[in-house]
Amino acid sequence: MLLAASVTPFDWNRIFFSEESPPLFLLEVVLRCVITYLLVLGALRVTGRRGVRQLSIFELSIILALGSAAGDAMFYHDVALLHVVVVFVVVTVLYLLFNRLTEKYPHFSDWLEGAPVLLVENGEINMVNFNKQNLTQKEMFGELRQRQVEHLGQVRRVYIEATGNFSAFFFEDDDVRPGLPIYPEGLIQPPHRAEAAGLHACAQCGHVKELPAGPAQCPVCQNDTWLATIDSKRVA
């Protein structure tokens, strides 16, 4: 009842401007848009490409930046439409500007959106690249299992794209090599020793080495957990 008594329907000054803010406040709205949009881009950049999977960072940023402005204007009587228009114009201009910058300056694009990163090469995890990603071994192996991969020896190359999706390339059947099995039950608590002499793969990086029975340390990543390799062909 209080709202009905205090609000005059179709008060154009209230609808387009604001009863509480002077017209100069529109300049502050512009500044707020720029700062908020940059904060959104920064947060998406920090959270990693898996957080924006299937959408580009710019597509997601414009959705987040405009979603609240559009929603609030629909049912809050004290949200001036002219303020919302300024928000939409500024965010759209920023979106187009950043898109143009990423097209003109590839290095800027790689920094902001991320370039494709090589994660697996010739059946072994590239630990230098892998450790730079906001990613777990569990996530990557889950993606590979969905592509009917049983062990890393079937995998020639794996990239994580700027969108957060994985691209995988496989060895031909005749070139498949012994590799680290990626069955989840085997990776829960891999043993800290080779149970029997033979080929074993480091449970962390996938490096394959002939080991005697007993404990050993991986020469690549200094991990000390191992699994016996398998060399089955991939069945797609």
C-alpha positions in Angstrom: 0.0 0.0 0.0 2.9 2.3 0.8 4.4 1.7 -2.6 1.1 2.4 -4.4 0.7 5.7 -2.5 4.3 7.0 -3.1 4.8 6.1 -6.7 3.1 8.1 -9.5 2.6 5.8 -12.6 4.1 7.1 -15.8 6.2 9.8 -14.2 8.5 10.3 -17.1 11.1 12.2 -15.1 11.3 9.2 -12.6 11.3 6.6 -15.4 14.1 8.1 -17.5 16.1 10.1 -15.0 15.8 9.7 -11.2 14.1 11.6 -8.5 17.2 11.1 -6.3 20.0 11.7 -8.7 20.9 14.7 -10.9 21.5 14.3 -14.7 25.3 14.5 -14.0 25.1 11.2 -12.3 25.0 9.6 -15.8 28.8 10.3 -16.0 29.3 8.4 -12.8 27.2 5.5 -14.3 29.7 5.5 -17.2 32.6 5.2 -14.8 30.9 2.5 -12.8 30.3 0.5 -16.0 34.0 0.7 -17.1 35.3 -0.3 -13.7 32.7 -3.1 -13.3 33.3 -4.5 -16.7 37.1 -4.6 -16.1 36.5 -6.3 -12.8 34.3 -8.9 -14.5 37.0 -9.6 -17.1 39.7 -9.8 -14.5 37.7 -12.3 -12.4 37.0 -14.5 -15.4 40.7 -14.4 -16.3 41.8 -15.4 -12.8 39.3 -18.2 -12.5 40.7 -19.9 -15.5 39.4 -21.1 -18.9 37.5 -24.1 -17.4 35.3 -21.5 -15.7 34.2 -20.1 -19.1 33.9 -23.4 -20.9 31.9 -23.2 -24.2 31.6 -19.4 -24.0 34.3 -16.9 -24.9 35.4 -14.7 -22.1 33.7 -11.7 -23.9 30.4 -13.5 -24.4 30.3 -14.4 -20.7 31.4 -10.9 -19.6 28.6 -9.2 -21.5 26.0 -11.6 -20.1 27.2 -10.9 -16.6 27.5 -7.2 -17.0 24.2 -6.6 -18.7 22.1 -9.2 -16.8 21.6 -7.3 -13.6 21.0 -3.9 -15.4 18.3 -5.4 -17.6 16.7 -7.3 -14.8 16.6 -4.5 -12.3 15.1 -2.1 -14.8 12.1 -4.4 -15.4 10.6 -4.2 -12.0 12.4 -1.7 -9.7 10.5 1.6 -9.9 13.6 3.6 -8.8 15.9 2.4 -11.5 16.0 5.1 -14.1 15.8 3.8 -17.7 18.3 6.4 -19.0 20.9 5.0 -16.5 20.2 1.5 -17.9 20.6 2.8 -21.5 24.0 4.3 -20.6 25.0 0.9 -19.0 24.1 -0.9 -22.2 25.8 1.6 -24.5 29.1 1.6 -22.4 29.3 -2.1 -22.0 28.6 -2.7 -25.7 31.3 -0.2 -26.6 33.8 -1.9 -24.2 32.8 -5.3 -25.7 33.5 -4.1 -29.2 36.7 -2.3 -28.2 38.2 -5.4 -26.5 37.2 -7.6 -29.4 38.9 -5.2 -31.8 42.0 -5.2 -29.6 42.2 -9.0 -29.5 41.9 -9.1 -33.3 44.6 -6.5 -33.8 47.0 -7.6 -31.1 47.4 -11.4 -30.9 49.6 -11.2 -27.8 46.8 -9.3 -26.0 44.3 -11.9 -27.1 46.5 -14.7 -25.8 47.0 -12.9 -22.4 43.3 -12.1 -22.0 41.5 -15.2 -23.4 44.4 -17.6 -23.3 46.2 -19.5 -26.1 45.9 -23.3 -26.6 48.2 -25.1 -24.2 49.8 -28.4 -24.8 49.0 -30.7 -21.8 50.0 -34.2 -23.0 52.8 -35.0 -25.5 53.7 -38.5 -26.7 51.9 -40.2 -23.8 53.3 -38.0 -21.0 51.8 -35.0 -19.2 53.7 -31.8 -19.8 53.9 -30.9 -16.1 55.3 -27.3 -16.7 52.2 -26.4 -18.8 49.8 -28.5 -16.7 50.8 -26.8 -13.4 50.1 -23.4 -14.9 46.4 -24.3 -15.6 43.5 -24.1 -13.1 43.0 -27.8 -13.8 43.3 -31.1 -12.0 44.5 -34.5 -13.3 41.0 -35.9 -12.4 39.3 -33.4 -14.8 41.7 -34.1 -17.7 41.6 -37.8 -17.3 37.8 -37.6 -17.2 37.7 -35.8 -20.5 40.0 -38.4 -22.0 37.9 -41.3 -20.7 34.9 -39.8 -22.5 37.0 -40.2 -25.7 37.5 -43.9 -24.9 41.1 -43.5 -23.8 42.3 -46.2 -21.4 45.9 -45.1 -21.0 48.2 -42.2 -22.0 50.1 -44.4 -24.3 47.2 -44.0 -26.8 47.5 -40.2 -26.7 49.8 -38.3 -29.0 48.8 -34.8 -28.0 46.2 -33.1 -25.8 45.5 -29.3 -25.8 43.3 -27.2 -23.6 41.7 -24.5 -25.8 40.9 -20.9 -24.9 37.3 -22.0 -24.5 38.3 -24.5 -21.8 37.5 -27.5 -24.1 40.0 -30.3 -24.8 41.4 -31.3 -28.2 42.9 -34.7 -28.3 45.0 -36.5 -31.0 45.8 -40.2 -30.9 48.4 -42.6 -32.0 47.6 -45.0 -34.8 47.1 -48.5 -33.5 50.5 -49.7 -34.6 52.2 -46.7 -32.7 50.4 -47.1 -29.4 53.0 -47.5 -26.6 52.8 -48.6 -23.0 51.3 -45.9 -20.9 49.7 -44.8 -17.6 46.3 -46.4 -17.1 43.7 -43.7 -16.3 41.0 -45.8 -14.7 39.8 -43.7 -11.7 39.9 -46.7 -9.3 43.6 -47.2 -9.9 44.5 -43.5 -9.4 42.8 -43.1 -6.0 45.7 -44.5 -4.0 48.5 -45.5 -6.4 51.3 -47.6 -4.7 54.6 -46.0 -3.6 56.5 -48.9 -5.1 56.7 -51.2 -8.1 54.9 -54.3 -7.1 57.0 -56.4 -9.6 59.8 -55.7 -12.0 58.7 -54.3 -15.4 57.4 -51.2 -17.2 55.7 -48.7 -14.9 54.3 -45.3 -15.4 54.6 -42.4 -13.0 51.1 -41.8 -11.5 51.6 -38.0 -11.7 53.2 -37.3 -15.1 52.9 -40.6 -17.0 56.6 -41.0 -17.6 57.3 -44.7 -18.4 60.3 -46.5 -17.0 61.6 -50.0 -16.5 61.7 -50.6 -12.7 62.8 -53.3 -10.4 60.4 -54.3 -7.6 60.5 -51.7 -4.8 60.3 -48.0 -4.3 61.5 -45.5 -7.0 61.4 -41.8 -7.8 60.3 -40.4 -11.1 63.2 -38.6 -12.9 60.8 -36.1 -14.5 58.5 -34.9 -11.7 60.1 -36.5 -8.6 56.9 -38.3 -7.8 57.2 -41.7 -6.1 53.9 -43.4 -7.0 53.7 -45.8 -9.9 51.3 -48.0 -11.8 52.1 -50.9 -14.1 51.6 -49.8 -17.7 49.1 -51.2 -20.2 49.4 -51.1 -24.0 45.9 -51.8 -25.3 44.7 -50.2 -28.5 42.1 -47.5 -28.4 38.6 -48.6 -29.4 36.7 -45.5 -30.6 
